[in-house]
């Protein structure tokens, strides 16, 4: 398989000049795909600014919704309307025919699972912790992804979310995303840790007997 690259970054609100510089560098790298781990706007007027900045890479762009998309950005309505301008999001961020803040897709030999864990304090009724539909969906997605891995159709499973279960690198907490029968990486965003890949699931140890 030919080598490829990808980019993960986040919390790009309130820094348009910096974000523009980052996008310029990403454009030059020509990655296969890009994932923003959330907080893409600082207020309701920023949606258009965001789209202008990422225009050169919009065809390869995914977003894991962040809390500022709710508290400052106006919530699901503005988020869904903006995502229509990102082809990958318009195509894949759909559950049962409706726009969704959680979704999955495959890029190259990687299975991507993007979750809504933006917190529930800002009117987000689909936050993972309290959304049984998303929890059930995630359980099925992990089964599906691990089966694809066993069949040799993918090599990696990546999970993306905005708010981590712990702010410490190396935490094993977070039962809702604990894979169980495979190894995968979680990419998350928070105020202390940016652009972090965290291994949270390993092959289960054989029982001693």
C-alpha positions in Angstrom: 0.0 0.0 0.0 1.3 3.4 -1.0 2.2 5.7 2.0 -0.1 8.5 2.8 -0.4 11.2 5.5 -3.2 12.7 7.5 -3.6 15.7 9.9 -5.4 16.0 13.2 -5.7 19.3 15.0 -8.3 21.2 17.0 -9.5 24.2 19.1 -9.0 26.5 16.1 -11.5 29.2 17.3 -10.4 32.7 18.2 -7.2 32.7 16.2 -8.0 33.2 12.5 -4.4 34.2 11.5 -2.9 31.2 13.3 -5.5 28.9 11.8 -4.9 30.3 8.3 -1.2 29.7 8.7 -1.9 26.1 9.8 -4.2 25.5 6.8 -1.5 26.9 4.5 0.9 24.3 5.8 -1.7 21.5 5.6 -2.4 22.5 1.9 1.2 22.1 1.0 1.4 18.7 2.7 -1.5 17.4 0.7 -2.8 14.9 3.3 -5.3 12.2 2.5 -7.7 13.6 5.1 -7.9 16.1 7.9 -9.8 15.9 11.2 -10.6 18.8 13.5 -11.3 17.7 17.0 -13.7 20.5 17.7 -14.2 24.1 18.9 -14.1 25.5 15.4 -16.0 28.7 16.2 -15.9 31.3 19.0 -19.3 32.8 18.3 -22.3 32.7 15.8 -20.5 35.0 13.3 -17.5 32.6 12.9 -19.1 29.9 10.8 -18.4 31.8 7.6 -14.9 32.7 8.7 -14.2 29.0 9.4 -15.3 27.9 5.9 -13.3 30.6 4.3 -10.1 29.6 6.1 -10.5 25.8 5.4 -11.7 26.3 1.8 -8.5 24.9 0.2 -8.8 21.7 2.2 -12.5 21.4 2.6 -12.8 18.3 0.3 -10.8 16.2 2.8 -12.1 17.7 6.1 -13.9 16.1 9.0 -15.1 17.7 12.3 -15.7 16.2 15.8 -18.2 18.7 17.3 -17.0 20.7 20.2 -18.7 22.5 23.1 -18.2 25.9 21.6 -20.2 24.9 18.6 -23.1 24.8 21.1 -22.3 27.5 23.7 -21.1 30.1 21.3 -22.0 28.8 17.8 -25.8 28.3 18.2 -25.9 24.5 18.3 -26.9 21.7 15.9 -28.7 23.9 13.4 -25.7 26.1 12.6 -23.3 23.1 12.8 -25.3 21.1 10.3 -25.8 24.0 7.9 -22.0 24.7 7.9 -21.1 21.0 7.4 -23.1 21.0 4.1 -20.1 23.0 2.7 -17.7 20.2 3.6 -18.2 17.3 1.1 -16.9 14.6 3.4 -19.1 15.7 6.3 -22.2 16.1 4.0 -21.6 12.6 2.7 -20.7 10.7 5.9 -22.1 12.6 8.9 -25.5 11.0 8.4 -27.4 8.5 10.6 -30.6 7.1 9.2 -30.8 9.7 6.5 -30.4 12.6 8.9 -27.4 14.9 9.6 -25.5 13.7 12.7 -22.8 14.9 15.0 -21.4 11.4 15.2 -20.5 9.2 12.3 -18.0 6.7 10.9 -16.1 6.3 7.6 -13.0 4.6 6.1 -10.0 6.4 4.8 -7.3 4.3 3.2 -6.6 1.5 5.7 -8.1 3.4 8.7 -11.6 3.1 10.1 -12.6 6.5 11.6 -15.2 6.8 14.3 -16.1 10.4 15.2 -18.1 10.9 18.4 -20.2 13.7 19.9 -18.6 14.2 23.4 -18.8 17.9 23.5 -20.4 17.9 26.9 -24.1 18.4 27.8 -23.9 21.8 29.6 -24.6 23.9 26.5 -27.8 22.3 25.2 -26.1 19.3 23.6 -28.7 16.6 23.9 -26.5 14.1 22.0 -23.5 14.0 24.3 -22.2 10.5 24.3 -22.5 10.0 28.1 -26.3 10.3 28.1 -27.2 9.4 24.6 -28.1 5.7 24.5 -28.6 5.8 20.8 -25.0 6.9 20.2 -23.7 4.4 22.8 -25.5 1.5 21.0 -24.3 2.8 17.7 -20.7 3.0 19.0 -20.9 -0.6 20.3 -22.0 -1.8 16.9 -19.4 0.3 15.1 -16.6 -1.2 17.2 -17.8 -4.7 16.4 -17.9 -3.8 12.7 -14.5 -2.2 12.7 -12.9 -5.1 14.5 -14.4 -7.5 12.0 -13.0 -5.5 9.1 -9.6 -5.6 10.8 -9.8 -9.4 11.2 -10.7 -9.7 7.5 -7.6 -7.6 6.6 -9.7 -4.8 5.1 -8.4 -2.2 7.5 -5.3 -2.0 9.7 -6.2 0.7 12.2 -9.3 2.0 14.1 -9.2 5.7 15.1 -11.7 7.3 17.4 -12.1 11.1 17.5 -13.9 13.1 20.3 -13.7 16.6 21.7 -13.7 16.1 25.5 -11.6 13.2 26.9 -12.6 11.1 29.8 -9.4 12.1 31.6 -7.0 14.9 31.0 -4.0 12.7 31.7 -2.1 10.9 28.9 -2.2 7.2 29.5 -5.6 7.0 31.3 -7.4 3.8 30.9 -10.8 5.3 31.9 -13.7 5.5 29.5 -15.6 2.2 29.4 -17.9 3.4 26.5 -14.9 3.4 24.1 -12.9 0.5 25.4 -12.9 -1.6 22.2 -12.4 -4.9 24.1 -11.1 -7.1 21.3 -8.7 -5.0 19.3 -6.3 -2.1 19.5 -7.3 1.4 18.5 -6.3 5.1 19.0 -8.3 7.9 20.4 -7.6 11.5 19.2 -9.0 14.1 21.5 -8.8 17.8 22.3 -8.8 19.7 25.6 -7.2 22.7 27.2 -4.1 20.9 28.4 -3.5 18.3 25.7 -3.6 18.9 21.9 -3.2 16.5 19.0 -2.8 13.4 21.2 -3.1 9.8 20.2 -4.0 7.7 23.2 -4.0 3.9 23.2 -6.8 2.8 25.4 -7.5 -0.7 24.3 -5.2 -3.7 24.1 -5.6 -7.3 23.3 -7.2 -8.9 26.4 -4.9 -11.0 28.5 -5.5 -14.7 28.4 -6.9 -16.1 31.6 -4.5 -17.9 33.8 -5.5 -21.4 34.7 
